[in-house]
């Protein structure tokens, strides 16, 4: 999903300022659906305007000029063309999963449990936000958009179940058997201990 098409999608809701577009991409649940750098919005707005996909509307509000952006006919066509294209499969970048995948026996499992507990608190807070989102009296969510809200709920509920299951397994020291055809676990520990010992002896 390109930044340009993301901006067109937001502008399809209603004419918006750069600040309001930024707010849409940075609210609490934004990470469940999209991600965008604030610094990238204004150059992209300029590019979209130069390409004839959006145009500015200058208004005065409380004595201050405010610039909003609206889709042109060409912009609507480009946005709706993008809607019809098959979406790319999402790329997951999850630091917790990376740490868990590379944890080893010489590490303190209590630290990993603490990582999971902190994640649980954030996930519970986010789930509360998502559940309240469609009835907060301010947000615009279309009937179709409710389907994506439901995805967010199910994803977060599944994550909470996984966190609780993982904590239980770690506390009970009942890790499932992994696959290690080349004895890599023992080799990893041996390499790590040799490196630490070498440092201590030098």
Secondary structure, DSSP 4 states (H G I P E B T S, - for coil): --HHHHHHHHHHHS-B-HHHHHHHHHSTTGGGT----THHHHHHHHHHHHTTSEEEEEEEETTEEEEEEEE-HHHHHHHHHHHHSPPPPPPP--HHHHHHHT--TTS-HHHHHHHHHHHHHHHHHHHHHHHHHTTSSS----TTHHHHHHHHHHHHHHHHHHHHHHHHHHHHT-PPP---TT-HHHHHHHHHHHHHHHHHH-
